[in-house]
């Protein structure tokens, strides 16, 4: 496996907390402790424009499949809604008073899930933008959401070190997973749905078997918090990004470490915490507190 840094996108004036690939190929959105949500071209690795201004830091961005919409979760609890057809912001989703840390959608139900520091998840209709229900998941912050590939279950990672598994039909609690000793910052179901991989502030990566939600493996993956976990869209690998400034690539079938991308390993990588990752085919995109977006080309055959 070889790694080549192909681009470094600069322009943000403050830390970048999150990124999201557009439904339109070759477009990337980023947001952070800045004054707006930024659009980039991945075809020629250039800045396109600031999509819209924001009144508070952006913690999460989500573009649901089959809807021409982009949702942006802010530190002040608002969710901004951008309509690509109208090319404008719609009425924001106002419900939470505390920061929004993650947003995901359930395609077959056409519902949007919004997780907040207030310990609740609000559920919205993607068609009407109405608030359908709220679910009290935790007495503390919900940091991350992962929806199983079959859309039957959803996992919430919380600041109280726990992971709560809910049924997506009735939004009832199925299981609570205990294992992390600090906040759970990242969660991702494998593409086949057999595993749930979690990462925490405790620097551990844990592999859970989704048949029973028993702990299969614990990996002391990083030196500091594991902020992001992303499975490759077609190959048996996943990547982790950490506060320790490194990206690591692991086997999704054998859970072995295959590559470390960091300055210590000779790569011109990030100088501060890596906050979020995304796969764009065999490209891995990373954003950081160092205000940079880096594009890595991963060659899995070499």
C-alpha positions in Angstrom: 0.0 0.0 0.0 1.4 3.4 -1.0 0.2 6.9 -0.1 0.8 10.1 -2.0 -0.3 13.5 -1.0 -1.9 15.1 -4.1 -3.3 18.3 -2.8 -3.5 20.6 0.2 -6.5 23.0 0.1 -6.1 26.2 2.2 -8.4 29.1 2.8 -10.1 28.4 6.1 -8.9 30.9 8.7 -9.7 28.7 11.7 -9.9 24.9 12.6 -11.9 22.7 10.3 -14.2 20.4 12.2 -16.1 18.5 9.5 -16.4 17.7 5.8 -19.0 16.1 3.5 -18.9 15.0 -0.1 -21.7 16.4 -2.3 -24.2 14.2 -3.9 -22.7 15.8 -7.1 -19.4 14.1 -7.9 -16.2 16.1 -7.4 -17.6 18.6 -4.9 -16.6 18.8 -1.3 -18.1 20.9 1.6 -16.2 21.9 4.7 -17.0 23.8 7.9 -15.5 24.7 11.2 -14.8 27.6 13.4 -15.3 30.0 10.5 -17.8 32.4 9.2 -19.3 30.1 6.5 -19.7 26.7 4.8 -17.1 26.3 2.0 -17.5 24.5 -1.4 -14.4 23.1 -3.1 -13.7 21.3 -6.4 -12.0 18.0 -6.1 -11.6 17.8 -9.9 -8.9 20.6 -9.8 -8.5 21.0 -6.1 -9.7 24.6 -5.9 -11.8 26.8 -3.8 -15.2 27.4 -5.4 -17.1 29.7 -3.0 -18.5 30.2 0.5 -21.9 28.7 0.2 -23.6 30.7 3.0 -22.6 32.5 6.1 -23.1 31.0 9.6 -23.6 32.6 13.0 -21.8 29.9 15.0 -19.2 27.1 14.5 -20.1 24.2 12.1 -19.8 20.8 13.8 -21.4 18.6 11.2 -22.6 18.6 7.6 -24.9 16.1 5.9 -26.2 15.7 2.4 -29.0 13.0 2.4 -29.2 10.6 -0.6 -31.9 11.5 -3.2 -32.7 14.9 -1.7 -31.2 18.1 -3.1 -30.5 19.4 0.4 -27.5 20.1 2.6 -27.9 20.2 6.4 -25.4 22.0 8.6 -25.4 21.6 12.4 -24.2 24.5 14.4 -22.8 25.1 17.8 -25.8 27.2 18.8 -28.2 24.3 18.2 -29.6 25.4 14.8 -29.6 23.2 11.7 -29.3 25.2 8.5 -31.0 23.8 5.4 -29.6 24.6 1.9 -31.7 23.8 -1.1 -29.6 23.1 -4.2 -32.5 23.6 -6.6 -33.5 27.0 -5.2 -29.8 27.8 -4.4 -30.8 29.3 -1.1 -31.2 28.6 2.6 -34.6 27.4 3.7 -36.1 27.9 7.2 -33.6 26.5 9.7 -34.6 23.5 11.9 -34.8 25.1 15.4 -35.4 22.7 18.3 -32.1 22.1 20.2 -30.6 24.9 22.4 -27.2 23.2 22.6 -24.6 22.2 20.0 -25.4 19.8 17.1 -22.6 17.1 16.8 -24.0 14.8 14.1 -26.7 14.5 11.5 -27.6 11.4 9.5 -30.6 10.3 7.4 -32.6 7.1 7.1 -33.3 6.8 3.4 -36.1 4.3 3.4 -38.1 6.3 6.0 -37.0 9.7 4.6 -36.2 10.9 8.0 -33.4 13.0 9.4 -31.7 12.3 12.8 -30.1 15.2 14.6 -27.9 14.5 17.7 -27.2 17.2 20.3 -25.2 18.0 23.4 -28.6 18.0 25.2 -28.7 14.2 25.1 -31.6 14.0 22.7 -32.0 13.1 19.1 -34.6 15.0 17.1 -36.2 13.2 14.1 -37.5 15.2 11.2 -39.4 14.5 8.0 -37.1 15.1 5.0 -40.2 15.8 2.9 -42.0 18.3 5.1 -39.2 19.4 7.5 -41.6 18.8 10.4 -40.3 17.6 13.7 -41.7 14.0 14.1 -40.3 13.0 17.5 -37.4 13.4 19.9 -35.7 10.5 21.6 -33.9 11.0 25.0 -30.8 8.9 24.5 -28.5 10.1 27.2 -28.1 12.4 30.2 -25.0 13.8 28.4 -23.8 14.8 25.0 -24.4 12.6 21.9 -21.3 12.9 19.8 -21.9 10.6 16.8 -24.5 8.6 14.9 -24.0 5.5 12.7 -26.9 3.8 10.8 -26.6 0.1 9.9 -26.5 -0.6 6.1 -29.9 -2.3 6.3 -31.3 0.7 8.1 -32.7 -1.4 10.8 -30.6 -0.1 13.7 -28.8 3.1 14.7 -25.9 3.5 17.1 -25.3 6.6 19.2 -21.9 7.4 20.7 -22.1 9.4 23.9 -19.9 11.5 26.2 -20.7 9.2 29.1 -18.5 6.5 27.4 -21.5 4.5 26.3 -22.9 3.4 22.9 -26.7 3.1 22.7 -28.2 0.8 19.9 -31.7 1.7 18.9 -34.2 0.0 16.6 -34.9 2.3 13.7 -38.5 1.3 13.2 -39.8 2.2 16.7 -36.8 4.1 18.0 -36.6 1.8 21.0 -33.4 1.0 22.9 -32.0 -2.4 22.1 -28.7 -2.5 23.8 -26.1 -0.3 25.7 -22.5 -1.1 25.0 -19.9 -0.5 27.8 -16.2 -0.6 27.0 -14.8 2.8 26.3 -13.3 4.6 29.4 -13.9 8.1 27.9 -16.3 9.8 25.5 -17.2 8.0 22.2 -16.3 10.3 19.4 -16.7 8.2 16.3 -18.8 5.2 15.1 -19.1 3.3 11.9 -20.9 0.2 10.8 -19.0 -2.0 8.3 -20.4 -2.1 4.8 -21.7 -5.7 5.4 -23.3 -4.6 8.7 -21.5 -7.4 10.6 -19.4 -5.1 12.7 -19.7 -1.7 14.5 -16.4 0.0 15.0 -16.1 2.7 17.7 -13.4 5.2 18.6 -13.1 7.2 21.7 -11.3 9.9 23.6 -9.5 7.0 25.3 -7.6 6.5 22.0 -9.0 3.0 21.6 -10.8 1.5 18.6 -13.3 -1.3 19.5 -14.8 -3.8 17.1 -18.3 -5.0 18.1 -20.1 -8.0 16.5 -23.6 -6.7 15.5 -25.2 -10.1 15.9 -24.9 -10.0 19.7 -23.1 -6.6 20.1 -20.3 -8.4 22.0 -16.8 -6.9 21.9 -14.7 -8.8 19.4 -11.5 -6.8 19.6 -10.0 -3.8 21.3 -7.2 -2.0 19.4 -5.0 0.6 21.2 -5.1 2.5 18.0 -3.8 6.0 18.6 -2.0 8.1 21.2 -5.0 10.5 21.7 -8.7 10.7 20.8 -10.0 8.8 17.7 -12.1 11.5 16.1 -13.1 9.8 12.8 -13.7 6.3 11.4 -14.5 5.7 7.7 -14.9 2.5 5.8 -13.6 2.4 2.2 -16.7 2.3 -0.1 -15.7 -1.0 -1.8 -12.4 -2.4 -0.4 -12.0 -4.2 2.9 -10.3 -1.3 4.7 -11.2 1.5 7.2 -9.3 4.6 8.2 -9.1 6.4 11.5 -8.1 10.0 12.2 -6.9 11.2 15.5 -6.1 14.1 17.7 -2.5 12.7 17.6 -2.2 14.1 14.0 -2.1 10.7 12.3 -4.3 8.8 9.9 -4.2 5.0 10.1 -5.5 2.5 7.6 -6.7 -0.9 8.9 -8.0 -4.1 7.4 -11.7 -4.4 7.7 -11.5 -8.2 7.6 -8.3 -8.9 9.7 -8.2 -5.6 11.7 -4.5 -5.3 11.1 -2.7 -2.0 10.8 -1.6 -1.4 7.2 -0.4 2.2 7.0 0.3 5.2 9.2 0.2 8.6 7.6 1.9 11.1 9.8 4.8 13.6 9.8 6.8 11.2 11.9 6.5 8.6 9.1 7.8 11.1 6.5 4.4 12.4 5.1 3.7 16.1 4.8 0.6 15.5 7.0 -1.4 17.6 9.4 0.3 19.5 12.2 -2.7 19.5 14.6 -5.6 17.3 15.5 -7.3 15.5 12.5 -11.0 16.0 13.0 -12.8 14.2 10.2 -12.1 11.9 7.2 -13.9 10.9 4.1 -13.3 8.5 1.2 -13.7 9.7 -2.4 -13.0 6.5 -4.2 -9.4 5.7 -3.4 -8.7 9.2 -2.3 -8.8 9.9 1.5 -9.7 13.4 2.5 -8.7 14.8 5.9 -9.5 18.0 7.7 -7.7 19.4 10.8 -7.3 22.0 13.4 -4.4 23.2 11.3 -7.0 24.8 8.9 -6.0 22.5 6.0 -7.8 19.9 3.9 -5.4 17.2 2.6 -6.1 14.9 -0.3 -4.3 11.5 -0.1 -4.2 9.1 -3.0 -4.1 5.5 -1.7 -2.8 2.8 -3.9 -3.9 -0.5 -2.4 -2.2 -2.8 -5.0 1.4 -1.7 -4.3 
